Every structure is written in C-alpha cells, then in structure tokens.
C-alpha cells in the first residue's frame, strides 16, 4: 500500500511556501504600497521617484550634462502612453521652467507629430485630430509644435499628388506585416528628417521597455537583425535618436500617467491589431510580450538589455536606400545577392540598393518580388535622391 507520508528529513528538501506580498513600500518602509512591480511593492511617491530617476539616467547617458553641443531638442509625439509621459517628464525636468539643476540647456524644444490621416482607410488608423494635438502640446509653455503629414515623404514636385503616391506605395505592399512595417519605417524617417531640418541634434522617442521589446523582436522576425542595435540608439547625419523610457515598463508608465491625470489621446490601428491567420508579426509579438510581462516581468527587460549588446560582425559601410539602416558587410555575399533589388524604371522611382528586410516588404507570399515584374512602385524622396541628405 502506497504511503503519502513525508519521509524522514524530507521537510528540508521541500520548496518553501512563498510569503505573501506586504502592504508597506519595499523602498521607504513607511508608506502603504500602491503598485506591485516585478514582485515588489512600491508606494506612489517612490514609484514616481523611480520613473524620474530612470528617465534622468538615460538622458544623462546620451546627452552629457553641462554640454552646449545642441540648443534644440526634438520630441516625437504620437498621442499614446509613452509620448504623453515623455512630454510631462521633459517639461518638468528639462524644460526652462522646471526646478531642476541646470545640467541641460535648450533654446527650443520642438514636438513633432506625424499625421497619418491620408491612409486612414488603408491602415485602419484613427488618430487624434490636429486640434487635440495642438491643445495638449500648447499646455506646455516650453514646447513648439510641428505637425507634418506622412505624405511629405514623397516628392511634392511630382505630377502626382504626394498623398496618392503614399497610398500607391502602401497598396503595392502585398502582406499585412509589410504594410505595418512600411508605415513605421516612413514615420521614423520623416521624424528624423523633420528633426534635422529644425536644427535638432537629439530626437527622443516615447517607446517604453514593453513597446521597445515588441519593436526589437518584430524587426528580428522581419529580417532586420543586422541593424537591431540601431533600434535602441541610432545616429544619422549628426542626429542622435534614442528612447529615454527604455528602462520603464508599461505598468509604471501607465500608473504615472494616471496619477498625474495626463490625457492620453486614444488611437486605434486596426491593421496592426488584425488577428487570426492574417495577423501581422508586430501583433503576434505584442501578444507574446504582453503575456510575458504579465507572468515573467523580469524577462522583458532582459530582451532590451540583450538586444542593446548585439552588434553585427565587421564593418557596415553601405546603407539601405529605403530604411537608411546599415546593410550587412560585403562578406555576406549570398545574403546581399538576395537583398539587393534595382527597379528598372525612371530615376525618380529607382530605389537603388535595398537591404534584405526592405526587399521582403515588396515580396508576395509566393516569393515573387514586385520589382522583378517591372512594376513601378512609388518610393520616398530620400531613396531616389539620397545625396541631398548628406
């Protein structure tokens, strides 16, 4: 007859029962807890101090204190959670009216908003109106707002309207993943070009630890692993772009925004949220990261820290003419033969050399490239005239 009794000495080998979470803040040991972060209880003042501390650390790492290298700072604003928090932190810590020690001095702080309303019916994007964006940004006296339409990526001197060129470019992409990737690519390049035209040398983005992890894994799955380090910190033509919220999870960001009663402009992107067999890679990755953050919160930070250490072998002298990310080195000849595509059409439409991931954008599910069939795909202005950006 089997026995369920614990053998002699077995108590020492048994897993100890986990103690329940306390109700007192683990840091100050005084105030009642208000938030649980990675299994630790924090009160509201300590959580807010933690958010500010981690934001300051990333800022000081990329912008040396007391440096006069730049007089203009650019902020990418989308109306979402991360960019809303970014405006508040910059205004309170880096703005001229803040009570901070004057480590960083800025003559101007420009907020850049990219309007994607021209492709609402294609992407399912429902963004904030210009009046909503204007009202939020003008509530911060130190900020100047610059609104730029997404169709500004295309040549205004063409016989075709830029909005039609943009729509034709998006419609030519055969896969849902490619459409999402292309919209994100155009938005990023437009932010960089606009920030550079305003005279800024630093562009800060509102992606937190969770959204940055989603972007990193999505890019790896899309074939952009060779330039994964540029997703965290990138330098282009004297402009440094980085993510000051990279050490903050979505939970602490949402709590800070809620406690400060900040307004997050609701936005819906049904193209990226499409589920089922037609789901994009970014949607599947976001579902994975969300579940991972809920069950194993420490693992999400490991993704960002690990990807920040990844770098390709050898030098990367060439750039992709579309995404402007460094391409693989010349030693990877086999990969480059599949990655390079030349469009045999007018010089304005010729994209030159594309990296592997950008070439995949225009490749259908049957592995047939649109360029091989001679189809004219409208390309952004920088892909046909890259010399004007140097």
ABEGO torsion letter per residue (X at the ends): XBBABBBBGAAAABBBBBBBBBABBAAAGABBBABBBGGBBBBAAAAAAAAAAAAAAAAAAABBBGBAABABBBBBBAGBAAAAAAAAAAAAAABAABABBBABBBABBBBBBBBAAAAAAAAGBBBBBAAAAAAAAAABAABBBBBBBAAAABBAABABBAAAAAAAAAAABABAAAAAAAAAAAAAAAAAAAAAAAGBABBBBABBAAAAAAAAAAAAAAGAAAAAAAAABBBBGGBBBBBAAAABBAAAAAAAAAAAGBBBBBBBBAAAABBEAABBAAAAAAAAAAAAAAABAAAAAAAAAAAAABBBBEBBABBBAAAGBBBBBAABAAAAAAABBBBBBBAAABAEBBBAAAAAAABBAAGBBAAAAGBBBBBBAAAABAAAAX
